[in-house]
Amino acid sequence: MGRPLQGTRVLELAGIGPGPHACMLLADLGAEVVRVVRPGTPEAEVARQGHTSRGRTTVVADLKDPGDRERVVALARLADVLVEGFRPGVAERLDLGPDALHAVNPGLVHARMTGWGQDGPWALTAGHDINYISVTGALHAIGGRDRPVPPLNLVGDFGGGSMVLVQGILAALLERTRTGQGQVVDAAMVDGASVLAQSIWELRSQGLWTDGREENLLDGAAPYYRTYTCADDRHVAVGCIEPQFYAVMLAGLGLDPARLPGQDDRARWPELHEALEAAFASRTRDEWAKVFDGTDACVTPVLRFDEVSAHPHLAARGSVVERPWGPEARPAPRLSGSPDRDGSDPNVVGDLDAVLADWS
């Protein structure tokens, strides 16, 4: 069996952040992805290997030049998917909008990746991940009591962006097998981040979540669901919500539950937190990692990026692999009926005419 998207052609009008990440995921699944970059793009960027550019053919084209645009339209006529991250209206002004491309390729899935979406009062304004998640409630809930802290750019760009974009593309491709028609995928990070927060909306509706930070089960308020500083100023992550797992953690720490406040006695959580804090501070992170290794205590070391690939579990699965260009994440998920791809496919620098001839 081939990879699931083998034979699927994707035309990527290069952008930043979630668009390239989504196209990496499609390439990992076997799609043939051609990335179009603008003239003047640094040579190092055109030929960049690995990470989010892996598994692609990169060509240079000026979308404002009639000749180059005509050849890009010719590629779109032969493509299954087009991915772009322009602000609303830009693709239309280039005669590369959905209406123009569906006129020459009715089966094209036109995937649009933006922060605010294709409509709404802020659709044309600039923004970044931190802005998109700030209006969804997600950013407000993350951080310490004093202020919100951005969770890198994982929630907006990638969780609520590229992952949702790929979901929409796959759904549209599946629908096309029934109807023969392509459609527009409007993937907005504000929508995707909101969907990611659905369980929090549910907890709020049940009266189980408040809007104060460090006041809830999953935001660091619970002594058994937070991080602790160890003797070497490194940290462990504790997530023993269930009573049986909590009991294993206390046993590993050498603490007598009869001498501690009850696990869910919220009024005494500060006292319980102090007891756990003192216990974890008595040994180094790696000493605690050995104590809890292989147990159900739900206590794990907080690793730096430079430590990840050596972790025994991730190393056994090959979750992060070493490449000439540096460590990178292995493709996920793994599919039992498809050949395993280790993510080593290079980014090939191609010629626009040659790619067009090949696709034709």
N, C-alpha and C positions, 0 to 999 in steps of 0.2 A: 504494500500500500504506500502511496505517496503521502506527503503532508497535506492537511485538510484543504488549504487554499491553493494547492498546486494548480497552475493554469489560470489563476485569477490575476488580472493585470490592474495595477494601481498606479495612477499618475499623481504624484505628490508635488504640489506647488509649494516649495520649501518655505517654512516659517520657523518659529521658535517654540520651545516648550512642548505642549501636549501634541501638536501636529506631528512633529518628527517621532515622538515617542509612540504614538498610535501606529505610524507607518512601520516602525521597528517591530511592533507586535504583529502586524500583518505579515511582514517579511519572515518573522520567526515561524509563522504558521504556514509558510510556503508560498505566499503571494510573490509575484514578480513586481517589484516596486521600482519605478523610475522617478528620481527626485530631480526637479527642475529648479536650478538656482539662477540668480540674476547675474549679468555681467558685472565684473568688479568684485565678485565674491573672492576673498583671499584664496589663493591656491591651496593653502593648508586646509581650509574649510571644505573646499570641493573634494579633496582627496582624503579627508579625515576618515580614519579607520575605527571600527569598533563602536561600542556604546550605542547611542541612539541612531547612528548612521549605518549600522551594520546591515548586510544583506541587500544593499541597494545598488542601482546604477545611477550615477549622478551626471547630469548634462547641464550645460549652460544655455540659457535662452533669455532674450529680452522680450518680455510680454508686451512692451509698448511698441516693439518693432513689428510692422505688418507681416513680414516674411517669417520671423520666428513665431509670432502668434499663430499664423496659419498652420505651421508644422505642429505646434502644441495642440491646436484644435484637431488636427489629423490624428494625433496620439489619443486625444480624448474620445474620438470616434471609435477607436479600437479598444479602449479601456473598459474595465468593469466598474472601477471606482475612481473618483477624483477627490483628493483631499486638499482643502485650502483653509487658511486661517485669516483671510482678509477681513477688514472691517466691512460691515454691510454696505453694499453698493459698489465696492471697488471691483469685484469680479465682473459685475455687470458693465461697468465703464470700460473694461478691457475686452468686452464681448466674450467673456468666459463664464458668464452666469448660468444658472441652471436652465433657463428658458432657451438660451442660445445653444447650449450643449445638448440638451434633450432633443432639440430639433434635428441634430445630426446623429444622435445616439440615444434613442428612447429608453434603452435599458441601463443607462449610466446611473450609478449611485453617486450623487453629488454630496460629499460629506463636508460640512462647514463647522469649523472649530473656533469658537469665540468665547470671551468671558461673559458678556452680557446677553448674548443671543442675537438673533436677527431682527428683533423688534423690541419696543419698549423705549422709554424716554432716555435711557443711558446707552442705547445700542451703539451709538457712534462715538462714545467717549472712550478715552484710554483707561487702562487699568492693568493690574497684575494680580497674581494669585491672592495676595493679602487683601486686596480690595474686594475681590469677588467673594471670598469667604467671610468678609466682615459683615456683609449685609444678609448672610444666611443664618446667623446665629452661631455658626461653628467657631469662629475666631473668639467671640466673647466667652465661650465656655472653656477655652484652653489657656492654661497658664496659672500663675499664682494669684492670690487674692488682690495684689496691688494693681496688676494690669494683665491684659491678654498677651500671649506670646505666639508668634506665627509658627505653626508646625512644619517648618521648612516650606516647600511648595508642593507637598504631597497631597493635600486635601483638594485644592482647587485645580491646579494644572493637571495632575495625573489621576488621582482618585475620581474627582468629579469632572475631569476633562477627557484625557486620552482613553481611559477605560470605558467611559460612557460613549465616546465617539466610536470605538471599536464595536461595542455592543450594538449601537445603531447600524453600523455598516453591515455587520453579520446578519442582523434581522432584516435589513433591506435586501441583501443578497438572497436570503431564504425566501422572502416574499416574491422576489423577481422570478424564482423558479416556478411559481404558480401563475403569475400574471404576465411575465415577460417585460414588465415595466420597472424602470428605476424610479427613484424618488430622492428628495432632499433630506439629508440628516442634519438637523439643526441642534448641534451639541453645544450647550452653553454651560460654562462652569458654575454659574449661579444655580442652574437647575440640577446639575450633577451633584454638587456639594449638598444641596438640600435633600436629595434622595439618600445620600450617604448618612445624613442625620436623622433618617426616618425613625430609628429606634429611640432617639432622644425625644422626638415629637410624641412618640407613644408613651414614654415615661412621664412626660409633662402632662399629658391628658389624663394619666392615672394618678396625678398628684405625687409622683415619685421623683420629680426633678425640679429643682429651683434654679433661678437664673444667677445665683451667686457662685463664683468660682471657689473650689475647694469646699463645697457644701454637699457634694453628691457622691454616690457610690463609685463612679468611674473617673472622677476628676481629681483624685488625690486626697479627698477628705477622709476616706475609710483607711484606717491604719493597715489593713490587710490588702490594700490595692493602691500602692504607691512605690516610690523608690526610696532607698535608704543609703546613707553614706557609710562606707566601711573605714577600717583603720588606715587604709592607704589613700583615702580621699577618692577612691573609685566607688562605684555604686552597684547595687543589686536591685532588680525589679521584683516586687512581691505582688502576686495576683491570686491569693488563695481565698476566693470568695466562699466556696462551699465549706461547710463545717469540717468535713472529713479531711480536706486538704489543709485547712487552717490548723487542725490538730497535728498534722505531719510537720508543718512549719514550726510550731511551738516545740515539738519534740526535738527537731534539729537544732533549735536555738538553746535547748536545755531549760526552757521556761515551764513552770508549773501553772496550768490554766486555772487552778483553784486560787492562785495568788494574783490573778489578773482580772480586770473588768471583763464582762461578757463581750463576746465578739461583736454583737450588734447593739450594745448599750451606747447609743450615740452621745449621751450626756457625758460619758466617761472616755470617749474616743481620745481626747488629748492625753489622758493618763496612759491609755494603752499605747498610743503612739510613742510616748516618751520611753516606755519599757522596751518596745521593739527597737527604737532608735539606739538606745544604750547597748542592747544586745548585738546588733549588727556592727556597731562601732568597735566591738572588741576584737574583730578579726579582719583580715584583708578580704577584698572582693573574691580573689581566686581561692582563698581558704573556704569561704562560704560556698563557692561554686562546687568545690569537691564534696562538701557536706551534703548538699542537696542534689547532686548529680544523680539522675536516674530515679528520683523520688517524685511523689505527687504533691510536693509542697508548693509547686508553682513559684519557685524562687530561682531566678536566673541572673547571670551576670549582665550588666549593661556594657556592651562592647563598643569600642571605637571602630570606625570604618577599617582602620588598618589591622584590626584583630579578627575581623569577621571570617575571612576565608580559612583561618586556621582553627575555627571552632569545630570540635569533633563531629557534631551533627551536621552542620552545613558542609563540612569537608566531605563527609561520607556521601552526602547527596550531590555534591558538586554544585551547590547553589550559587557560589561565586567562583569564577574561574579566572586564571591568570592568562593574559594575552600579551603580545609584544607591546601593545599600547597601554597596558595596565589592567588591573582587575576589573571585571564586569559581571553583571548578573546573568546567569544562564536563563535561556527562554523558559517561560512558564505559561500555562500549566503543561504537564507532561501527559501525552496521550498514548494509551496502550496500543492503539492500532496504527500508529504512524511512526516512521523512523525517528529516533531521537536525534535532535539537532543540537549541537553543542554551542551554537552561537558564534562559530568561527568564520562564517561567511563574510568575505571582505566587502567593502564598499568599492565598486568598480567605477572609474571615471570613464564615461562614454561620450559619444558624439550624437547630437540630436538627430542628424540624418541617418546615422547607422541604426539607432534605436527604432526610428520610424520604419526603416526598411525591414528590420527584423520583425517588428510587430505586424507589418503588412504581409 
